[in-house]
Amino acid sequence: MKVKHWMIKEVVTVSPEDSLEKALQLMKLHSIRHLPVVEGEKLVGLVTESSLRQYMQPQELDRPLKEVMIINPLTISPEATIDAAAQIIYRHKIGGLPVVEENRLVGILTITDILEAFIELMGILRASSRLDVIPKEPEGLDGVLEIIRGFGGKVISIGMDVNPQGEKVYFIRLERMPLEPVASALEVAGHRVISVVD
């Protein structure tokens, strides 16, 4: 999944000469927390709700953004993956990334956009069923999926975690189907079904 498919393309922007007050008004009007600062189409900075907090006194509101903006903000390419964007946002504890191509602002990607992408990828909002399974070795996940397919199950997504005992637990989201017969067959085959979510 590429950033270009999930970014906001119609970006609200400000110029370096705009005032702090204008930036705050735009954030409030559009219910946003990130404003790229541009000259023409070139990204020259970024202001965020949190970066402006220290300048909220009335005497500061006329200051031009060039005096308070984040210079050289972190950016991402539209061709980068959503995974790469999520890692940057998580690692740097930021809420969004301007999307830049050849120094030109082409979009913005926020935590909300990344969450939407992962929800879509995992099929969380689709009508679905879920089995949480610890597979028996040596069949592993392949053995579990073979049984599920034998019941006509169609996999939407698979997530994996390791429990405190070091065992891999697979969270298998399926198109909606009756799970009890599948769960019983998995147990008979020696796999451990941790939970069934209809």
Beta strands, then each sheet from edge to edge (+ up, - down):
strand 1: 34-39
strand 2: 42-48
strand 3: 96-101
strand 4: 104-110
strand 5: 128-134
strand 6: 155-162
strand 7: 168-175
strand 8: 192-197
sheet 1: 1+ 2-
sheet 2: 3+ 4-
sheet 3: 6+ 7- 5+ 8-
end
